[in-house]
Amino acid sequence: MAPVPITPRDLTRAEREVLEFMLSSDFDGVDLLRAQIPQCRVVAVWVPGQPSVDLAVPATVAPARVPDGEIPSGSEVRDRAGKYLGEVLVWVGGGYLSAIEYAWVTDEPPDRLPDVSTMKLV
């Protein structure tokens, strides 16, 4: 399924918090990825009503020297009882933040990103 383009919009609070959390780990190029967050815009949804989104950062912002693909830190999502609910991944393309993916394992798809208090970097 191809992402559904939307009118570009600012990040929601939850999207910003997830990016900040996911980029709190230390790896080469992370500082430049963190610096992209204020300029980052949501440009597409993967499935309407679900939280995975495509991102765009203006080319006027410095790209990070990181490989294309997911950043080297992922995050498990667990409920209060410790049950595994899924994971959050952040994707990079051409040195720019390109997507937030919430991959869930529950019967019902989530309609929003998890609270960072339920996430653990792995």
C-alpha positions in Angstrom: 0.0 0.0 0.0 1.4 3.4 -0.9 1.3 6.3 1.6 -1.6 8.7 1.2 -0.3 12.3 0.6 -1.8 15.0 2.8 -1.4 18.7 3.0 1.9 19.1 4.8 1.5 19.9 8.4 3.6 20.4 11.5 4.4 17.5 13.8 1.9 16.7 16.5 3.1 16.8 20.1 3.1 13.0 20.1 5.1 12.8 16.9 7.7 15.3 18.2 8.0 13.5 21.5 8.5 10.1 19.8 11.2 11.6 17.5 13.0 13.2 20.4 12.8 9.9 22.4 14.0 7.8 19.5 16.9 10.2 18.8 17.9 10.3 22.5 20.3 7.4 21.8 23.8 8.1 20.7 25.0 7.2 17.2 26.9 8.9 14.4 24.9 11.7 12.8 22.2 11.8 15.5 22.9 15.5 16.3 22.0 16.5 12.8 18.9 14.4 12.9 17.8 16.0 16.2 18.4 19.4 14.6 15.9 18.5 11.8 13.0 18.0 14.2 11.9 21.7 14.3 11.8 21.8 10.5 10.2 18.4 10.0 6.7 18.2 8.4 4.3 15.3 8.0 3.5 14.9 4.3 1.7 11.5 4.1 -0.1 8.9 6.2 0.6 5.2 5.7 -3.1 4.3 6.4 -5.7 6.9 7.2 -6.6 6.7 10.9 -3.3 5.0 11.9 -0.2 6.7 13.3 2.6 5.8 10.8 3.6 8.8 8.7 6.0 10.1 6.1 8.1 13.1 6.9 9.9 15.8 4.9 12.6 18.1 5.9 13.6 21.1 3.7 16.8 20.7 1.8 18.0 23.9 3.3 18.6 22.0 6.6 21.9 20.1 6.9 21.6 16.3 6.1 23.0 13.8 8.5 25.6 11.4 7.4 23.7 8.2 8.2 22.8 5.3 6.0 19.3 5.2 4.4 16.9 3.0 6.3 15.9 2.8 10.0 18.0 4.5 12.6 20.2 2.2 14.6 17.9 2.4 17.6 14.4 1.0 17.8 11.9 1.0 20.6 9.7 -1.7 22.1 6.2 -0.7 23.2 4.7 -2.4 26.2 1.5 -1.9 28.2 1.6 -1.3 32.0 1.6 -5.1 32.6 4.7 -5.5 30.4 2.9 -7.1 27.5 4.6 -6.5 24.2 2.4 -4.3 21.9 4.8 -3.5 19.0 7.7 -1.3 18.1 8.4 2.2 16.8 10.9 2.8 14.1 12.3 6.0 12.6 13.4 6.0 9.0 16.0 8.2 7.2 16.4 8.8 3.5 19.2 10.9 2.0 20.3 12.1 5.4 16.8 13.4 6.4 14.1 12.1 8.7 11.7 10.4 6.4 9.1 8.4 8.4 7.8 7.3 11.8 6.5 3.7 11.8 4.4 2.2 14.6 4.5 -1.6 13.9 1.9 -3.2 16.2 1.2 -6.8 17.1 -2.2 -6.3 18.6 -5.5 -7.4 17.1 -6.7 -3.8 16.5 -4.4 -1.3 14.8 -3.5 1.7 17.0 -5.0 5.1 16.1 -2.2 7.1 17.7 1.5 6.8 18.6 2.3 5.3 22.0 3.1 7.5 24.9 6.9 7.6 25.3 6.5 6.3 28.9 5.5 3.0 27.3 8.6 2.8 25.1 12.0 1.4 25.7 15.0 1.9 23.4 16.5 -1.3 22.1 
